[in-house]
Amino acid sequence: MPFEHYKEVDLSSRNTLGLPSVSQYLGAFHSVSDLQHAFEFARNLSLPCFVMGGGSNILLPEYLPGLALLSSDRSIDIMGDEVTVGAGASWDNLVAETLKNGLFGLENLSSIPGTAGAAPIQNIGAYGVELARFVVSVEALDLQNGLAVTLTVDDCQFEYRDSLFKRHPERFVVTRLTLKLSTRFAPILAYQDLQRLPAQITESAEGLRRAIQSIRAKKLPDYRVFGNVGSFFKNPTLMKSVIQTLEQAQVLNSNTRSAQGKVSAAALIQAAELGDLSVGQAGISPKHHLVLENRGGATLTDVLTLAHLIQEKVERRFGVTLEIEPQQLTQLIHAPNPKG
Ligand SMILES: Cc1cc2nc3c(=O)[nH]c(=O)nc-3n(C[C@H](O)[C@H](O)[C@H](O)COP(=O)(O)OP(=O)(O)OC[C@H]3O[C@@H](n4cnc5c(N)ncnc54)[C@H](O)[C@@H]3O)c2cc1C
């Protein structure tokens, strides 16, 4: 079957940072068999391949030589307390759909942009909840042997904003995932912002979802106004002694570090007084110091130069290394499988 594809596709409206980018080829896949055809097409033309979702956690170069692949499987199938979702479904639609069907658990993950297929890549998390706690299995094409595989939650090796998939982007293309949810609503309100909410709001999952949507809208800049990828740096985990020193210096306090030693990268950037830093049209959002924004016409070089400046200044000031969260697609080339 021929693989349907487009040539020289403008991706600037397909990445939330709004970086100018053109992909040499772009094609969609619905099934593993479509993917196998796509890789055959790529092999024949010696094209590197890479997979993207909604473009909300990637840094695109101006030109992507190769074949960009997107899932068009937006199916959501509910069976009892389990839901199986296609990689191309919008994550937030999935959250809304599960709540509508009386399945609970995903409400704290409301309003995270992007697709369901990308959710396991960095084990999305927000407001004290991570995807990993719901995952039954992830279906993927294993590019090492060209076969469809079903990975269990343990196989996925989920960690904070990390997984097997993120560590081996050349190996797996996620096609579907199955999550186990709860038929009983048990709100998770450990996160500080949620503790302050009145009980009548948090007594229903819809109420909690609306509250989280509203908190996020207030805290985070709208990527449709100023392009961004949400948090640009991961929150680092530091040793107790380092946290104590930073607390004594009034850089951190009980609100900006967790009992497990994770500290707010935004607090470090703020304490380093970097809020006004900008490079070209890339700057730090005045709404949230962890968000780098495109003020109109920023290039990948602007964004990365700004990010490296922030890393350098935070490291020099506090001895803490900040790790960049979004993926640079140039590092994410899926080598076409020679055996597939
Ligand atoms: C305003 C804003 C707020 C955000 N808030 C949060 C938040 O609270 N918590 C959080 O965790 N993240 C957050 N993010 C980051 C982002 O939304 C998530 O990481 C999301 O899961 C990315 O989905 P995507 O479909 O846009 O993936 P993309 O950005 O297109 O891709 C991200 C990575 O996944 C890979 N990938 C995508 N699909 C597949 C697939 N099917 N198979 C294999 N690899 C694949 C890509 O190659 C790339 O490495 C936020 C982003 C924005 C813009």
Ligand as a Chemical Component Dictionary entry (heavy atoms), coordinates in Angstrom:
data_LIG
# 
_chem_comp.id                   LIG 
_chem_comp.type                 NON-POLYMER 
_chem_comp.pdbx_formal_charge   0 
_chem_comp.three_letter_code    LIG 
# 
loop_
_chem_comp_atom.comp_id 
_chem_comp_atom.atom_id 
_chem_comp_atom.alt_atom_id 
_chem_comp_atom.type_symbol 
_chem_comp_atom.charge 
_chem_comp_atom.model_Cartn_x 
_chem_comp_atom.model_Cartn_y 
_chem_comp_atom.model_Cartn_z 
_chem_comp_atom.pdbx_ordinal 
LIG C1  C1  C 0 1.479  25.579 28.239 1  
LIG C2  C2  C 0 2.078  24.219 28.460 2  
LIG C3  C3  C 0 1.897  23.576 29.667 3  
LIG C4  C4  C 0 2.444  22.308 29.889 4  
LIG N1  N1  N 0 2.238  21.709 31.089 5  
LIG C5  C5  C 0 2.754  20.483 31.332 6  
LIG C6  C6  C 0 2.544  19.844 32.597 7  
LIG O1  O1  O 0 1.869  20.359 33.474 8  
LIG N2  N2  N 0 3.103  18.630 32.791 9  
LIG C7  C7  C 0 3.841  17.993 31.828 10 
LIG O2  O2  O 0 4.324  16.877 32.080 11 
LIG N3  N3  N 0 4.059  18.582 30.628 12 
LIG C8  C8  C 0 3.536  19.792 30.357 13 
LIG N4  N4  N 0 3.747  20.408 29.152 14 
LIG C9  C9  C 0 4.593  19.730 28.147 15 
LIG C10 C10 C 0 3.791  18.928 27.087 16 
LIG O3  O3  O 0 2.480  19.377 26.989 17 
LIG C11 C11 C 0 3.776  17.424 27.383 18 
LIG O4  O4  O 0 5.088  16.922 27.486 19 
LIG C12 C12 C 0 3.041  16.623 26.312 20 
LIG O5  O5  O 0 2.937  15.279 26.693 21 
LIG C13 C13 C 0 3.691  16.712 24.933 22 
LIG O6  O6  O 0 2.762  16.180 24.004 23 
LIG P1  P1  P 0 2.861  16.455 22.451 24 
LIG O7  O7  O 0 1.863  15.567 21.783 25 
LIG O8  O8  O 0 2.746  17.886 22.180 26 
LIG O9  O9  O 0 4.317  15.888 22.136 27 
LIG P2  P2  P 0 5.460  16.543 21.222 28 
LIG O10 O10 O 0 5.897  17.807 21.829 29 
LIG O11 O11 O 0 5.046  16.549 19.799 30 
LIG O12 O12 O 0 6.590  15.464 21.421 31 
LIG C14 C14 C 0 7.241  15.348 22.678 32 
LIG C15 C15 C 0 8.182  14.142 22.626 33 
LIG O13 O13 O 0 7.434  12.937 22.489 34 
LIG C16 C16 C 0 7.855  12.216 21.311 35 
LIG N5  N5  N 0 6.646  11.569 20.789 36 
LIG C17 C17 C 0 5.460  12.176 20.523 37 
LIG N6  N6  N 0 4.558  11.258 20.138 38 
LIG C18 C18 C 0 5.202  10.056 20.143 39 
LIG C19 C19 C 0 4.808  8.718  19.833 40 
LIG N7  N7  N 0 3.577  8.418  19.429 41 
LIG N8  N8  N 0 5.739  7.726  19.944 42 
LIG C20 C20 C 0 7.017  8.010  20.339 43 
LIG N9  N9  N 0 7.433  9.253  20.650 44 
LIG C21 C21 C 0 6.542  10.259 20.558 45 
LIG C22 C22 C 0 8.459  13.251 20.403 46 
LIG O14 O14 O 0 9.374  12.664 19.504 47 
LIG C23 C23 C 0 9.129  14.165 21.420 48 
LIG O15 O15 O 0 10.309 13.587 21.881 49 
LIG C24 C24 C 0 3.203  21.666 28.879 50 
LIG C25 C25 C 0 3.372  22.312 27.646 51 
LIG C26 C26 C 0 2.816  23.566 27.437 52 
LIG C27 C27 C 0 2.973  24.239 26.102 53 
# 
loop_
_chem_comp_bond.comp_id 
_chem_comp_bond.atom_id_1 
_chem_comp_bond.atom_id_2 
_chem_comp_bond.value_order 
_chem_comp_bond.pdbx_ordinal 
LIG C1  C2  SING 1  
LIG C2  C3  SING 2  
LIG C2  C26 DOUB 3  
LIG C3  C4  DOUB 4  
LIG C4  N1  SING 5  
LIG C4  C24 SING 6  
LIG N1  C5  DOUB 7  
LIG C5  C6  SING 8  
LIG C5  C8  SING 9  
LIG C6  O1  DOUB 10 
LIG C6  N2  SING 11 
LIG N2  C7  SING 12 
LIG C7  O2  DOUB 13 
LIG C7  N3  SING 14 
LIG N3  C8  DOUB 15 
LIG C8  N4  SING 16 
LIG N4  C9  SING 17 
LIG N4  C24 SING 18 
LIG C9  C10 SING 19 
LIG C10 O3  SING 20 
LIG C10 C11 SING 21 
LIG C11 O4  SING 22 
LIG C11 C12 SING 23 
LIG C12 O5  SING 24 
LIG C12 C13 SING 25 
LIG C13 O6  SING 26 
LIG O6  P1  SING 27 
LIG P1  O7  DOUB 28 
LIG P1  O8  SING 29 
LIG P1  O9  SING 30 
LIG O9  P2  SING 31 
LIG P2  O10 DOUB 32 
LIG P2  O11 SING 33 
LIG P2  O12 SING 34 
LIG O12 C14 SING 35 
LIG C14 C15 SING 36 
LIG C15 O13 SING 37 
LIG C15 C23 SING 38 
LIG O13 C16 SING 39 
LIG C16 N5  SING 40 
LIG C16 C22 SING 41 
LIG N5  C17 SING 42 
LIG N5  C21 SING 43 
LIG C17 N6  DOUB 44 
LIG N6  C18 SING 45 
LIG C18 C19 SING 46 
LIG C18 C21 DOUB 47 
LIG C19 N7  SING 48 
LIG C19 N8  DOUB 49 
LIG N8  C20 SING 50 
LIG C20 N9  DOUB 51 
LIG N9  C21 SING 52 
LIG C22 O14 SING 53 
LIG C22 C23 SING 54 
LIG C23 O15 SING 55 
LIG C24 C25 DOUB 56 
LIG C25 C26 SING 57 
LIG C26 C27 SING 58 
# 
